[in-house]
Amino acid sequence: MFIDSARISVKSGDGGNGCISFRREKYVPKGGPNGGDGGKGGNVIFKADNSLSTLIDFRYKRNYKAQNGKHGMGGDKTGKNGDDIIIRVPCGSIFKDANTGYILADLISNGEEYIAAKGGKGGKGNSHFATATNQTPRYAEDGQKGEELEIEIELKLLADIGLVGLPNAGKSTLISKISAAKPKIADYPFTTLIPNLGIVRYKDFQSFVVADIPGLIEVAHLGKGLGLKFLKHIERTKALLFLVDSTLIPFKENKSEDFDILYNELKGYDEKLLDKPKMICFTKIDAITDKQKKELSKVKFGGKKEKITVLKISAISGENLKKLLDELWMLIN
C-alpha cells in the first residue's frame, strides 16, 4: 500500500535525576558528598533509507518515545544514558511541525539523519555543589524533561524522469517495458492509482529512475481527479516526459491539445515545474496508419520558449524505445 503522508507524535527521553549521597566508609569520617549525575535521555532520530518507498508503517504506529536516562547513584556513579530511537523513513521525506506547518527537515540522501527531539540532560549529583562553606549539600538537580512534538511527514518521491500524461496515455505500459516495474495495466482510464517507480538499466553500468504518476485531467491543480494528490511527486524529478496518445490526436482539431492541458496543469500547480528539462512522446504509434504518423510530424507545440524534443514510440512493438532511452539519458546529464 502506498502512503505518502502521516502524522505522528514523538518524545525524547527524560534526563535522569542527580543523586544525593555521602561517602560512608570505615575509618573515613566525614567522607563528603558522592552523589552521581543522572544519565541523558535518548534522542528521537529519523534516518533516510532508500530501501523504503512508503510511509505505511506510520499508519499502524503513531507514537514514538525514546528511553529515559537512569538516575545517578552513590559512589559518584553516573546513570546510564537512555537509548536513542531511530525511525527509518524513505528518501524524500519532509518533516513539518504539525501545529505551525513550519518545515523542520528534508531528508533526501540515503543515510541522512534528522534529530527531531533531543533527550533531556541528566541532573547533577550533590557532589557538584560542595563548597568550603557547605561541605554537606543535601540537594541535587532533577533531570530535564525530553522534547515532545507532533510531526507531519510528507513523502515526495525521488526520480530522474517523471512521466506525465492524461489517463490511458500509456505511462504504465511504457514503464513496464523499460524497467522491471510491474504496474497495473488495463484499457480504461485511471488504471494507475498510485505512483510507481522503475529503475531503467542504461547500457552496461548506468541506470536512472522513472516515476509513473497517475493520469492528470483538466483542472487537476484545483483538486479534480487524482492529480492534485500526486502532482507533488513531480517536484523531485530532474526532467519531465510528456506522453500523448497518438490514437486520439488525428481526430482533434487542435493537434497539441493534450500537451497543452498537461502543460497548463503543471503551470497552475507550480510554474517552477516548467523550468525542468522536457520531452514529448507520441505513444501507441503501432495502432495508427503511416498517414497518421506523418500528421504527427506536423504537430506544432507553440507558445513554449524552449525547444522540446518530440519522439514517436510504441511500448508494445518497441519502436524507438532505444532512442527514447538515449534521449532521456542526455536529458538528465
Disulfide bonds with the S-S distance in Angstrom:
none
